[in-house]
Amino acid sequence: MAKERFVETYSQGVTNIRKIIVDTETGVNYVLMSSNMTSGCGMTVLVDRDGKPIVTPVYPENQ
């Protein structure tokens, strides 16, 4: 089975949802927020205090 491109690493809330999703190819972290998943949501790159994207180290599958 192929490795999933995006994985959820953090989840908070039931109606006011916050999730952190990591791109397993680039390591870039995204934050998804919604006050109600049926009426829409927003997703953006998660950044540090200097405005740089937060990147989780990723390793090739053969390591």
All heavy atoms as TSV, in Angstrom:
chain	resi	resn	atom	element	x	y	z
A	1	MET	N	N	0.834	-1.184	0.000
A	1	MET	CA	C	0.000	0.000	0.000
A	1	MET	C	C	0.876	1.243	0.000
A	1	MET	O	O	1.881	1.323	0.695
A	1	MET	CB	C	-0.905	-0.016	1.230
A	1	MET	CG	C	-1.881	1.122	1.263
A	1	MET	SD	S	-3.081	0.823	2.567
A	1	MET	CE	C	-3.375	2.501	3.023
A	2	ALA	N	N	0.505	2.227	-0.768
A	2	ALA	CA	C	1.277	3.454	-0.880
A	2	ALA	C	C	1.139	4.295	0.383
A	2	ALA	O	O	0.112	4.288	1.056
A	2	ALA	CB	C	0.809	4.259	-2.083
A	3	LYS	N	N	2.202	5.021	0.690
A	3	LYS	CA	C	2.204	5.920	1.834
A	3	LYS	C	C	1.258	7.088	1.554
A	3	LYS	O	O	1.235	7.631	0.456
A	3	LYS	CB	C	3.634	6.424	2.040
A	3	LYS	CG	C	3.818	7.373	3.181
A	3	LYS	CD	C	5.290	7.742	3.270
A	3	LYS	CE	C	5.524	8.899	4.177
A	3	LYS	NZ	N	6.929	9.301	4.194
A	4	GLU	N	N	0.478	7.492	2.564
A	4	GLU	CA	C	-0.437	8.610	2.397
A	4	GLU	C	C	0.339	9.918	2.284
A	4	GLU	O	O	1.315	10.124	2.998
A	4	GLU	CB	C	-1.401	8.686	3.569
A	4	GLU	CG	C	-2.424	7.575	3.565
A	4	GLU	CD	C	-3.504	7.790	4.592
A	4	GLU	OE1	O	-3.938	8.937	4.763
A	4	GLU	OE2	O	-3.896	6.798	5.214
A	5	ARG	N	N	-0.104	10.806	1.385
A	5	ARG	CA	C	0.576	12.082	1.173
A	5	ARG	C	C	0.369	13.021	2.352
A	5	ARG	O	O	1.287	13.731	2.766
A	5	ARG	CB	C	0.057	12.723	-0.128
A	5	ARG	CG	C	0.522	14.148	-0.382
A	5	ARG	CD	C	1.931	14.171	-0.932
A	5	ARG	NE	N	2.469	15.502	-0.988
A	5	ARG	CZ	C	2.588	16.231	-2.091
A	5	ARG	NH1	N	2.200	15.730	-3.243
A	5	ARG	NH2	N	3.111	17.427	-2.045
A	6	PHE	N	N	-0.827	13.070	2.911
A	6	PHE	CA	C	-1.131	13.968	4.017
A	6	PHE	C	C	-1.589	13.158	5.220
A	6	PHE	O	O	-2.414	12.259	5.091
A	6	PHE	CB	C	-2.233	14.965	3.620
A	6	PHE	CG	C	-1.822	15.855	2.493
A	6	PHE	CD1	C	-2.163	15.549	1.193
A	6	PHE	CD2	C	-1.069	16.995	2.722
A	6	PHE	CE1	C	-1.787	16.365	0.141
A	6	PHE	CE2	C	-0.676	17.822	1.678
A	6	PHE	CZ	C	-1.030	17.508	0.385
A	7	VAL	N	N	-1.034	13.480	6.406
A	7	VAL	CA	C	-1.427	12.790	7.629
A	7	VAL	C	C	-1.806	13.821	8.687
A	7	VAL	O	O	-1.203	14.885	8.792
A	7	VAL	CB	C	-0.316	11.855	8.165
A	7	VAL	CG1	C	-0.073	10.707	7.219
A	7	VAL	CG2	C	0.957	12.606	8.430
A	8	GLU	N	N	-2.815	13.483	9.457
A	8	GLU	CA	C	-3.254	14.338	10.549
A	8	GLU	C	C	-2.408	14.021	11.771
A	8	GLU	O	O	-2.337	12.867	12.201
A	8	GLU	CB	C	-4.735	14.053	10.832
A	8	GLU	CG	C	-5.336	14.904	11.890
A	8	GLU	CD	C	-6.790	14.568	12.102
A	8	GLU	OE1	O	-7.548	14.472	11.110
A	8	GLU	OE2	O	-7.167	14.372	13.273
A	9	THR	N	N	-1.758	15.042	12.350
A	9	THR	CA	C	-0.891	14.812	13.502
A	9	THR	C	C	-1.464	15.388	14.789
A	9	THR	O	O	-0.952	15.103	15.863
A	9	THR	CB	C	0.510	15.396	13.268
A	9	THR	OG1	O	0.402	16.804	13.051
A	9	THR	CG2	C	1.192	14.730	12.090
A	10	TYR	N	N	-2.509	16.224	14.675
A	10	TYR	CA	C	-3.109	16.824	15.856
A	10	TYR	C	C	-4.559	17.157	15.540
A	10	TYR	O	O	-4.867	17.602	14.437
A	10	TYR	CB	C	-2.363	18.105	16.242
A	10	TYR	CG	C	-2.962	18.837	17.417
A	10	TYR	CD1	C	-2.684	18.446	18.715
A	10	TYR	CD2	C	-3.818	19.914	17.215
A	10	TYR	CE1	C	-3.243	19.117	19.797
A	10	TYR	CE2	C	-4.380	20.581	18.290
A	10	TYR	CZ	C	-4.090	20.183	19.577
A	10	TYR	OH	O	-4.649	20.840	20.638
A	11	SER	N	N	-5.437	16.952	16.507
A	11	SER	CA	C	-6.845	17.298	16.343
A	11	SER	C	C	-7.387	17.779	17.674
A	11	SER	O	O	-7.079	17.210	18.726
A	11	SER	CB	C	-7.638	16.084	15.862
A	11	SER	OG	O	-8.983	16.443	15.648
A	12	GLN	N	N	-8.198	18.844	17.620
A	12	GLN	CA	C	-8.793	19.410	18.826
A	12	GLN	C	C	-10.208	19.870	18.503
A	12	GLN	O	O	-10.444	20.469	17.460
A	12	GLN	CB	C	-7.963	20.598	19.290
A	12	GLN	CG	C	-8.540	21.393	20.428
A	12	GLN	CD	C	-7.696	22.604	20.769
A	12	GLN	OE1	O	-6.479	22.532	20.741
A	12	GLN	NE2	N	-8.327	23.701	21.065
A	13	GLY	N	N	-11.128	19.597	19.386
A	13	GLY	CA	C	-12.488	20.100	19.255
A	13	GLY	C	C	-13.426	19.161	18.531
A	13	GLY	O	O	-13.015	18.258	17.814
A	14	VAL	N	N	-14.724	19.414	18.763
A	14	VAL	CA	C	-15.774	18.642	18.112
A	14	VAL	C	C	-16.531	19.536	17.144
A	14	VAL	O	O	-16.736	19.189	15.993
A	14	VAL	CB	C	-16.735	18.019	19.157
A	14	VAL	CG1	C	-17.872	17.293	18.482
A	14	VAL	CG2	C	-15.973	17.086	20.075
A	15	THR	N	N	-16.955	20.713	17.615
A	15	THR	CA	C	-17.628	21.656	16.711
A	15	THR	C	C	-16.675	22.743	16.242
A	15	THR	O	O	-16.719	23.146	15.098
A	15	THR	CB	C	-18.863	22.286	17.377
A	15	THR	OG1	O	-18.471	22.904	18.596
A	15	THR	CG2	C	-19.921	21.238	17.634
A	16	ASN	N	N	-15.827	23.241	17.116
A	16	ASN	CA	C	-14.777	24.193	16.733
A	16	ASN	C	C	-13.503	23.374	16.519
A	16	ASN	O	O	-12.761	23.101	17.457
A	16	ASN	CB	C	-14.566	25.260	17.806
A	16	ASN	CG	C	-15.752	26.175	17.919
A	16	ASN	OD1	O	-16.336	26.569	16.913
A	16	ASN	ND2	N	-16.145	26.501	19.131
A	17	ILE	N	N	-13.285	22.983	15.287
A	17	ILE	CA	C	-12.240	22.017	14.960
A	17	ILE	C	C	-10.933	22.703	14.584
A	17	ILE	O	O	-10.929	23.681	13.835
A	17	ILE	CB	C	-12.716	21.106	13.819
A	17	ILE	CG1	C	-13.957	20.337	14.278
A	17	ILE	CG2	C	-11.624	20.166	13.355
A	17	ILE	CD1	C	-14.677	19.611	13.179
A	18	ARG	N	N	-9.841	22.171	15.101
A	18	ARG	CA	C	-8.494	22.585	14.728
A	18	ARG	C	C	-7.688	21.324	14.488
A	18	ARG	O	O	-7.675	20.429	15.329
A	18	ARG	CB	C	-7.831	23.395	15.837
A	18	ARG	CG	C	-8.300	24.818	15.941
A	18	ARG	CD	C	-8.813	25.093	17.343
A	18	ARG	NE	N	-9.256	26.465	17.515
A	18	ARG	CZ	C	-10.497	26.853	17.307
A	18	ARG	NH1	N	-11.388	26.007	16.890
A	18	ARG	NH2	N	-10.856	28.104	17.508
A	19	LYS	N	N	-7.039	21.249	13.325
A	19	LYS	CA	C	-6.228	20.080	12.986
A	19	LYS	C	C	-4.905	20.546	12.408
A	19	LYS	O	O	-4.840	21.570	11.727
A	19	LYS	CB	C	-6.937	19.198	11.958
A	19	LYS	CG	C	-8.213	18.587	12.456
A	19	LYS	CD	C	-8.846	17.685	11.432
A	19	LYS	CE	C	-10.123	17.106	12.027
A	19	LYS	NZ	N	-10.449	15.827	11.500
A	20	ILE	N	N	-3.868	19.776	12.661
A	20	ILE	CA	C	-2.586	19.994	11.998
A	20	ILE	C	C	-2.385	18.815	11.073
A	20	ILE	O	O	-2.493	17.651	11.469
A	20	ILE	CB	C	-1.430	20.130	12.992
A	20	ILE	CG1	C	-1.642	21.392	13.838
A	20	ILE	CG2	C	-0.086	20.185	12.254
A	20	ILE	CD1	C	-0.612	21.609	14.907
A	21	ILE	N	N	-2.104	19.141	9.816
A	21	ILE	CA	C	-1.923	18.136	8.773
A	21	ILE	C	C	-0.526	18.313	8.195
A	21	ILE	O	O	-0.103	19.434	7.896
A	21	ILE	CB	C	-3.001	18.313	7.686
A	21	ILE	CG1	C	-4.377	18.128	8.334
A	21	ILE	CG2	C	-2.776	17.344	6.538
A	21	ILE	CD1	C	-5.524	18.571	7.496
A	22	VAL	N	N	0.206	17.219	8.046
A	22	VAL	CA	C	1.582	17.264	7.536
A	22	VAL	C	C	1.645	16.606	6.171
A	22	VAL	O	O	1.122	15.506	5.971
A	22	VAL	CB	C	2.555	16.557	8.513
A	22	VAL	CG1	C	3.966	16.527	7.947
A	22	VAL	CG2	C	2.551	17.258	9.867
A	23	ASP	N	N	2.292	17.291	5.241
A	23	ASP	CA	C	2.566	16.735	3.908
A	23	ASP	C	C	3.779	15.823	4.067
A	23	ASP	O	O	4.866	16.275	4.409
A	23	ASP	CB	C	2.869	17.881	2.941
A	23	ASP	CG	C	3.157	17.425	1.530
A	23	ASP	OD1	O	3.601	16.279	1.340
A	23	ASP	OD2	O	2.970	18.234	0.614
A	24	THR	N	N	3.591	14.525	3.844
A	24	THR	CA	C	4.670	13.565	4.085
A	24	THR	C	C	5.778	13.621	3.036
A	24	THR	O	O	6.835	13.024	3.229
A	24	THR	CB	C	4.126	12.124	4.158
A	24	THR	OG1	O	3.498	11.803	2.913
A	24	THR	CG2	C	3.140	11.968	5.300
A	25	GLU	N	N	5.568	14.337	1.938
A	25	GLU	CA	C	6.628	14.485	0.935
A	25	GLU	C	C	7.502	15.700	1.204
A	25	GLU	O	O	8.699	15.671	0.979
A	25	GLU	CB	C	6.029	14.567	-0.465
A	25	GLU	CG	C	5.452	13.254	-0.928
A	25	GLU	CD	C	4.983	13.289	-2.368
A	25	GLU	OE1	O	5.354	14.225	-3.115
A	25	GLU	OE2	O	4.235	12.378	-2.758
A	26	THR	N	N	6.902	16.793	1.689
A	26	THR	CA	C	7.663	18.023	1.914
A	26	THR	C	C	7.909	18.316	3.387
A	26	THR	O	O	8.802	19.084	3.723
A	26	THR	CB	C	6.931	19.236	1.313
A	26	THR	OG1	O	5.696	19.423	2.019
A	26	THR	CG2	C	6.677	19.042	-0.174
A	27	GLY	N	N	7.095	17.737	4.263
A	27	GLY	CA	C	7.195	18.001	5.691
A	27	GLY	C	C	6.482	19.269	6.124
A	27	GLY	O	O	6.440	19.586	7.310
A	28	VAL	N	N	5.914	20.021	5.197
A	28	VAL	CA	C	5.238	21.272	5.525
A	28	VAL	C	C	3.983	20.975	6.347
A	28	VAL	O	O	3.235	20.050	6.046
A	28	VAL	CB	C	4.876	22.062	4.249
A	28	VAL	CG1	C	4.049	23.289	4.577
A	28	VAL	CG2	C	6.134	22.471	3.508
A	29	ASN	N	N	3.785	21.778	7.405
A	29	ASN	CA	C	2.627	21.639	8.287
A	29	ASN	C	C	1.553	22.636	7.885
A	29	ASN	O	O	1.847	23.795	7.578
A	29	ASN	CB	C	3.028	21.926	9.736
A	29	ASN	CG	C	3.835	20.815	10.356
A	29	ASN	OD1	O	3.482	20.298	11.392
A	29	ASN	ND2	N	4.947	20.440	9.724
A	30	TYR	N	N	0.306	22.184	7.919
A	30	TYR	CA	C	-0.844	23.033	7.610
A	30	TYR	C	C	-1.789	23.003	8.791
A	30	TYR	O	O	-1.865	22.002	9.501
A	30	TYR	CB	C	-1.587	22.504	6.371
A	30	TYR	CG	C	-0.740	22.510	5.130
A	30	TYR	CD1	C	0.063	21.424	4.811
A	30	TYR	CD2	C	-0.726	23.615	4.287
A	30	TYR	CE1	C	0.858	21.429	3.670
A	30	TYR	CE2	C	0.060	23.624	3.145
A	30	TYR	CZ	C	0.842	22.537	2.849
A	30	TYR	OH	O	1.633	22.551	1.729
A	31	VAL	N	N	-2.509	24.096	9.009
A	31	VAL	CA	C	-3.531	24.125	10.047
A	31	VAL	C	C	-4.889	24.274	9.361
A	31	VAL	O	O	-5.047	25.069	8.435
A	31	VAL	CB	C	-3.283	25.241	11.089
A	31	VAL	CG1	C	-3.328	26.612	10.483
A	31	VAL	CG2	C	-4.248	25.132	12.241
A	32	LEU	N	N	-5.830	23.446	9.792
A	32	LEU	CA	C	-7.195	23.480	9.282
A	32	LEU	C	C	-8.087	23.886	10.445
A	32	LEU	O	O	-7.974	23.329	11.535
A	32	LEU	CB	C	-7.604	22.100	8.772
A	32	LEU	CG	C	-9.029	21.985	8.248
A	32	LEU	CD1	C	-9.032	21.165	6.971
A	32	LEU	CD2	C	-9.969	21.418	9.267
A	33	MET	N	N	-8.933	24.878	10.217
A	33	MET	CA	C	-9.830	25.359	11.268
A	33	MET	C	C	-11.241	25.476	10.720
A	33	MET	O	O	-11.428	25.872	9.572
A	33	MET	CB	C	-9.364	26.704	11.799
A	33	MET	CG	C	-7.991	26.646	12.423
A	33	MET	SD	S	-7.453	28.223	13.057
A	33	MET	CE	C	-8.420	28.318	14.533
A	34	SER	N	N	-12.215	25.134	11.561
A	34	SER	CA	C	-13.611	25.259	11.176
A	34	SER	C	C	-14.463	25.385	12.426
A	34	SER	O	O	-14.223	24.703	13.417
A	34	SER	CB	C	-14.063	24.037	10.385
A	34	SER	OG	O	-15.444	24.128	10.105
A	35	SER	N	N	-15.459	26.257	12.365
A	35	SER	CA	C	-16.407	26.339	13.470
A	35	SER	C	C	-17.567	25.383	13.231
A	35	SER	O	O	-18.349	25.119	14.126
A	35	SER	CB	C	-16.913	27.770	13.646
A	35	SER	OG	O	-17.542	28.211	12.466
A	36	ASN	N	N	-17.664	24.888	11.996
A	36	ASN	CA	C	-18.725	23.942	11.651
A	36	ASN	C	C	-18.342	23.325	10.306
A	36	ASN	O	O	-18.423	23.983	9.289
A	36	ASN	CB	C	-20.063	24.667	11.564
A	36	ASN	CG	C	-21.202	23.755	11.224
A	36	ASN	OD1	O	-21.007	22.639	10.749
A	36	ASN	ND2	N	-22.402	24.220	11.445
A	37	MET	N	N	-17.950	22.080	10.287
A	37	MET	CA	C	-17.447	21.439	9.067
A	37	MET	C	C	-18.467	21.404	7.928
A	37	MET	O	O	-18.118	21.189	6.794
A	37	MET	CB	C	-16.958	20.019	9.364
A	37	MET	CG	C	-15.674	19.965	10.167
A	37	MET	SD	S	-14.260	20.720	9.352
A	37	MET	CE	C	-13.739	19.389	8.310
A	38	THR	N	N	-19.754	21.627	8.203
A	38	THR	CA	C	-20.736	21.615	7.130
A	38	THR	C	C	-20.838	22.957	6.406
A	38	THR	O	O	-21.341	23.025	5.300
A	38	THR	CB	C	-22.137	21.235	7.666
A	38	THR	OG1	O	-22.539	22.196	8.634
A	38	THR	CG2	C	-22.124	19.844	8.259
A	39	SER	N	N	-20.342	24.034	7.039
A	39	SER	CA	C	-20.462	25.347	6.399
A	39	SER	C	C	-19.128	25.856	5.855
A	39	SER	O	O	-19.032	26.986	5.421
A	39	SER	CB	C	-21.039	26.371	7.371
A	39	SER	OG	O	-20.159	26.562	8.460
A	40	GLY	N	N	-18.115	25.035	5.883
A	40	GLY	CA	C	-16.828	25.425	5.323
A	40	GLY	C	C	-15.722	25.424	6.353
A	40	GLY	O	O	-15.956	25.294	7.552
A	41	CYS	N	N	-14.511	25.580	5.846
A	41	CYS	CA	C	-13.356	25.594	6.731
A	41	CYS	C	C	-12.230	26.352	6.034
A	41	CYS	O	O	-12.328	26.709	4.868
A	41	CYS	CB	C	-12.926	24.178	7.094
A	41	CYS	SG	S	-12.380	23.184	5.700
A	42	GLY	N	N	-11.158	26.590	6.758
A	42	GLY	CA	C	-9.995	27.260	6.193
A	42	GLY	C	C	-8.751	26.445	6.463
A	42	GLY	O	O	-8.648	25.768	7.491
A	43	MET	N	N	-7.827	26.494	5.526
A	43	MET	CA	C	-6.584	25.747	5.673
A	43	MET	C	C	-5.449	26.629	5.174
A	43	MET	O	O	-5.560	27.260	4.126
A	43	MET	CB	C	-6.642	24.451	4.872
A	43	MET	CG	C	-5.466	23.558	5.068
A	43	MET	SD	S	-5.830	21.967	4.299
A	43	MET	CE	C	-4.296	21.147	4.551
A	44	THR	N	N	-4.361	26.682	5.940
A	44	THR	CA	C	-3.218	27.506	5.564
A	44	THR	C	C	-1.943	26.884	6.105
A	44	THR	O	O	-1.977	26.006	6.967
A	44	THR	CB	C	-3.394	28.945	6.096
A	44	THR	OG1	O	-2.375	29.780	5.547
A	44	THR	CG2	C	-3.321	28.996	7.608
A	45	VAL	N	N	-0.825	27.348	5.598
A	45	VAL	CA	C	0.477	26.890	6.085
A	45	VAL	C	C	0.653	27.371	7.521
A	45	VAL	O	O	0.329	28.512	7.851
A	45	VAL	CB	C	1.611	27.446	5.191
A	45	VAL	CG1	C	2.977	27.121	5.768
A	45	VAL	CG2	C	1.487	26.903	3.784
A	46	LEU	N	N	1.152	26.500	8.376
A	46	LEU	CA	C	1.441	26.847	9.763
A	46	LEU	C	C	2.845	27.445	9.799
A	46	LEU	O	O	3.788	26.843	9.285
A	46	LEU	CB	C	1.358	25.580	10.623
A	46	LEU	CG	C	1.409	25.740	12.130
A	46	LEU	CD1	C	0.239	26.571	12.630
A	46	LEU	CD2	C	1.375	24.370	12.781
A	47	VAL	N	N	2.981	28.633	10.387
A	47	VAL	CA	C	4.274	29.323	10.397
A	47	VAL	C	C	4.783	29.532	11.814
A	47	VAL	O	O	4.013	29.541	12.772
A	47	VAL	CB	C	4.202	30.679	9.652
A	47	VAL	CG1	C	3.860	30.478	8.192
A	47	VAL	CG2	C	3.216	31.623	10.310
A	48	ASP	N	N	6.114	29.742	11.923
A	48	ASP	CA	C	6.710	30.045	13.218
A	48	ASP	C	C	6.645	31.553	13.464
A	48	ASP	O	O	6.085	32.308	12.666
A	48	ASP	CB	C	8.140	29.500	13.302
A	48	ASP	CG	C	9.115	30.152	12.331
A	48	ASP	OD1	O	8.797	31.226	11.759
A	48	ASP	OD2	O	10.210	29.606	12.139
A	49	ARG	N	N	7.242	32.016	14.535
A	49	ARG	CA	C	7.158	33.435	14.889
A	49	ARG	C	C	7.849	34.351	13.886
A	49	ARG	O	O	7.581	35.545	13.848
A	49	ARG	CB	C	7.703	33.672	16.289
A	49	ARG	CG	C	9.177	33.372	16.418
A	49	ARG	CD	C	9.785	33.726	17.736
A	49	ARG	NE	N	8.894	33.472	18.841
A	49	ARG	CZ	C	9.208	33.612	20.111
A	49	ARG	NH1	N	10.411	33.993	20.440
A	49	ARG	NH2	N	8.342	33.360	21.041
A	50	ASP	N	N	8.745	33.808	13.056
A	50	ASP	CA	C	9.422	34.607	12.031
A	50	ASP	C	C	8.694	34.564	10.691
A	50	ASP	O	O	9.159	35.122	9.709
A	50	ASP	CB	C	10.859	34.120	11.850
A	50	ASP	CG	C	11.689	34.288	13.114
A	50	ASP	OD1	O	11.526	35.326	13.795
A	50	ASP	OD2	O	12.487	33.386	13.427
A	51	GLY	N	N	7.570	33.862	10.644
A	51	GLY	CA	C	6.792	33.762	9.411
A	51	GLY	C	C	7.272	32.684	8.457
A	51	GLY	O	O	6.810	32.604	7.333
A	52	LYS	N	N	8.185	31.830	8.929
A	52	LYS	CA	C	8.685	30.737	8.092
A	52	LYS	C	C	7.824	29.497	8.305
A	52	LYS	O	O	7.399	29.220	9.432
A	52	LYS	CB	C	10.136	30.421	8.445
A	52	LYS	CG	C	11.072	31.568	8.143
A	52	LYS	CD	C	12.489	31.231	8.527
A	52	LYS	CE	C	13.386	32.425	8.252
A	52	LYS	NZ	N	14.738	32.207	8.718
A	53	PRO	N	N	7.563	28.728	7.238
A	53	PRO	CA	C	6.744	27.516	7.385
A	53	PRO	C	C	7.360	26.534	8.379
A	53	PRO	O	O	8.577	26.363	8.430
A	53	PRO	CB	C	6.744	26.911	5.979
A	53	PRO	CG	C	7.087	28.037	5.072
A	53	PRO	CD	C	7.981	28.947	5.867
A	54	ILE	N	N	6.501	25.913	9.164
A	54	ILE	CA	C	6.953	24.861	10.073
A	54	ILE	C	C	7.063	23.582	9.263
A	54	ILE	O	O	6.120	23.188	8.575
A	54	ILE	CB	C	5.987	24.701	11.256
A	54	ILE	CG1	C	6.023	25.980	12.100
A	54	ILE	CG2	C	6.325	23.463	12.074
A	54	ILE	CD1	C	5.069	25.995	13.259
A	55	VAL	N	N	8.235	22.967	9.322
A	55	VAL	CA	C	8.510	21.768	8.531
A	55	VAL	C	C	8.911	20.637	9.468
A	55	VAL	O	O	9.824	20.776	10.273
A	55	VAL	CB	C	9.630	22.039	7.499
A	55	VAL	CG1	C	9.943	20.778	6.706
A	55	VAL	CG2	C	9.231	23.173	6.563
A	56	THR	N	N	8.219	19.527	9.350
A	56	THR	CA	C	8.534	18.314	10.089
A	56	THR	C	C	9.531	17.515	9.249
A	56	THR	O	O	9.297	17.331	8.053
A	56	THR	CB	C	7.261	17.481	10.316
A	56	THR	OG1	O	6.334	18.270	11.075
A	56	THR	CG2	C	7.551	16.190	11.042
A	57	PRO	N	N	10.642	17.048	9.849
A	57	PRO	CA	C	11.584	16.250	9.044
A	57	PRO	C	C	10.896	15.012	8.460
A	57	PRO	O	O	10.141	14.333	9.158
A	57	PRO	CB	C	12.656	15.828	10.062
A	57	PRO	CG	C	12.535	16.808	11.177
A	57	PRO	CD	C	11.075	17.216	11.219
A	58	VAL	N	N	11.136	14.767	7.184
A	58	VAL	CA	C	10.613	13.575	6.518
A	58	VAL	C	C	11.785	12.770	5.990
A	58	VAL	O	O	12.815	13.317	5.616
A	58	VAL	CB	C	9.629	13.920	5.375
A	58	VAL	CG1	C	8.366	14.529	5.926
A	58	VAL	CG2	C	10.246	14.836	4.366
A	59	TYR	N	N	11.618	11.466	5.990
A	59	TYR	CA	C	12.675	10.572	5.555
A	59	TYR	C	C	12.163	9.668	4.457
A	59	TYR	O	O	11.010	9.251	4.485
A	59	TYR	CB	C	13.184	9.742	6.741
A	59	TYR	CG	C	13.638	10.600	7.896
A	59	TYR	CD1	C	12.816	10.848	8.973
A	59	TYR	CD2	C	14.894	11.201	7.859
A	59	TYR	CE1	C	13.243	11.665	10.031
A	59	TYR	CE2	C	15.320	12.006	8.908
A	59	TYR	CZ	C	14.500	12.231	9.977
A	59	TYR	OH	O	14.907	13.043	11.012
A	60	PRO	N	N	13.014	9.342	3.497
A	60	PRO	CA	C	12.602	8.394	2.459
A	60	PRO	C	C	12.174	7.072	3.091
A	60	PRO	O	O	12.645	6.693	4.166
A	60	PRO	CB	C	13.862	8.203	1.602
A	60	PRO	CG	C	14.711	9.381	1.912
A	60	PRO	CD	C	14.383	9.798	3.321
A	61	GLU	N	N	11.272	6.354	2.428
A	61	GLU	CA	C	10.746	5.099	2.979
A	61	GLU	C	C	11.814	4.039	3.208
A	61	GLU	O	O	11.665	3.188	4.049
A	61	GLU	CB	C	9.667	4.545	2.061
A	61	GLU	CG	C	8.392	5.342	2.119
A	61	GLU	CD	C	7.280	4.691	1.322
A	61	GLU	OE1	O	7.220	3.457	1.282
A	61	GLU	OE2	O	6.492	5.438	0.748
A	62	ASN	N	N	12.931	4.113	2.471
A	62	ASN	CA	C	13.956	3.068	2.615
A	62	ASN	C	C	14.929	3.347	3.745
A	62	ASN	O	O	15.879	2.614	3.920
A	62	ASN	CB	C	14.704	2.873	1.284
A	62	ASN	CG	C	15.386	4.152	0.814
A	62	ASN	OD1	O	15.310	5.174	1.466
A	62	ASN	ND2	N	16.033	4.071	-0.334
A	63	GLN	N	N	14.733	4.398	4.537
A	63	GLN	CA	C	15.617	4.661	5.680
A	63	GLN	C	C	15.025	4.141	6.949
A	63	GLN	O	O	13.882	4.110	7.183
A	63	GLN	CB	C	15.878	6.168	5.829
A	63	GLN	CG	C	16.874	6.659	4.866
A	63	GLN	CD	C	17.298	8.109	5.209
A	63	GLN	OE1	O	16.667	8.811	5.987
A	63	GLN	NE2	N	18.377	8.541	4.586
